[in-house]
Amino acid sequence: MAQIAKYIQLTKNPDLATKLEQMARRLFPFVELDQGLVHPAFPKTVLSFWLLTDEQLESLAQFYHQKIPNRYTDLYPCKITWRHNMSREEKRCEMGKFIGLLARDLCIQ
């Protein structure tokens, strides 16, 4: 995080500085409702969200009761529909909505 702050100060490109600030934004962990745990792959920053693999996205959806609906699925603030044939980017978009990312964080600009 300190390195990103250094790059933000050094850049003369305001668009790059804005993007670096966005990617460095800290995410607060989502707690799973059944046992109150946080998934080990839960992203700590917007950048780490964008670096999640397909397997990690699948694992997050399963862990937070979104892949196979059960009694906890509807208790989360934002329920998502997880389909088996989704592309990685569709999974990323759904997971981003689920964890509360803003639309500006879900779009590549």
C-alpha positions in Angstrom: 0.0 0.0 0.0 2.9 2.4 0.8 4.4 1.7 -2.6 1.2 2.6 -4.4 1.0 5.8 -2.4 4.5 6.6 -3.5 3.6 6.0 -7.2 0.5 8.2 -6.8 2.7 11.0 -5.6 5.3 10.5 -8.4 2.9 10.3 -11.3 2.2 13.4 -13.3 -0.8 11.7 -15.0 -4.0 12.5 -13.1 -5.9 9.7 -14.7 -3.2 7.2 -13.6 -3.2 8.7 -10.1 -7.0 8.2 -9.9 -6.8 4.6 -11.1 -4.0 3.8 -8.6 -6.0 5.3 -5.8 -9.0 3.2 -6.9 -7.0 0.0 -7.0 -5.4 0.7 -3.6 -8.8 1.1 -1.9 -9.1 -1.3 1.0 -12.0 -3.8 1.1 -13.5 -4.9 4.4 -14.0 -8.6 4.8 -17.3 -10.2 4.4 -18.2 -12.6 7.2 -19.9 -16.0 6.3 -23.2 -16.4 8.2 -23.0 -20.0 9.2 -19.8 -19.9 11.3 -18.7 -16.3 11.2 -15.6 -16.9 9.2 -13.9 -14.9 6.4 -12.8 -16.7 3.3 -9.0 -16.9 3.1 -9.0 -15.6 -0.5 -11.3 -12.6 0.3 -9.6 -9.7 -1.5 -8.0 -7.0 0.7 -8.0 -4.3 -2.0 -9.8 -3.5 -5.2 -6.6 -4.6 -7.0 -6.6 -8.0 -5.3 -10.3 -8.4 -6.3 -9.3 -7.9 -9.9 -6.6 -10.6 -9.5 -9.0 -13.3 -8.3 -8.8 -16.5 -10.3 -11.8 -18.4 -11.6 -11.2 -21.0 -8.9 -11.1 -18.4 -6.2 -14.4 -16.8 -7.4 -16.0 -20.2 -7.4 -14.7 -20.9 -3.9 -15.9 -17.5 -2.6 -19.4 -18.1 -4.1 -19.6 -21.6 -2.4 -18.2 -20.3 0.9 -20.8 -17.4 1.1 -23.7 -19.7 0.2 -24.3 -18.3 -3.3 -23.3 -21.2 -5.5 -25.8 -23.8 -4.0 -28.7 -22.1 -2.4 -29.4 -23.0 1.2 -31.0 -21.5 4.3 -28.3 -18.8 4.5 -28.4 -17.7 0.8 -31.2 -15.1 1.2 -29.8 -13.7 4.5 -26.9 -11.9 2.8 -27.4 -8.2 1.9 -27.1 -8.9 -1.8 -28.1 -12.3 -3.1 -26.6 -13.3 -6.5 -27.6 -16.0 -9.0 -24.5 -18.1 -9.6 -24.8 -20.1 -12.8 -22.6 -23.0 -13.7 -21.8 -21.7 -17.2 -20.7 -18.1 -16.3 -17.6 -16.7 -17.7 -14.9 -15.5 -15.3 -15.8 -11.9 -15.9 -19.5 -12.6 -15.2 -18.4 -14.3 -12.0 -16.2 -11.3 -11.1 -19.1 -8.9 -11.7 -21.5 -10.9 -9.6 -19.0 -11.3 -6.8 -18.2 -7.6 -6.9 -21.9 -6.8 -6.5 -22.2 -9.3 -3.7 -19.4 -7.8 -1.7 -20.6 -4.3 -2.2 -18.3 -2.9 -4.8 -19.5 0.2 -6.6 -20.2 0.2 -10.3 -17.1 2.3 -11.0 -15.0 -0.5 -9.4 -16.5 -3.1 -11.6 -15.8 -1.5 -14.9 -12.4 -1.5 -16.7 -11.7 2.0 -17.9 
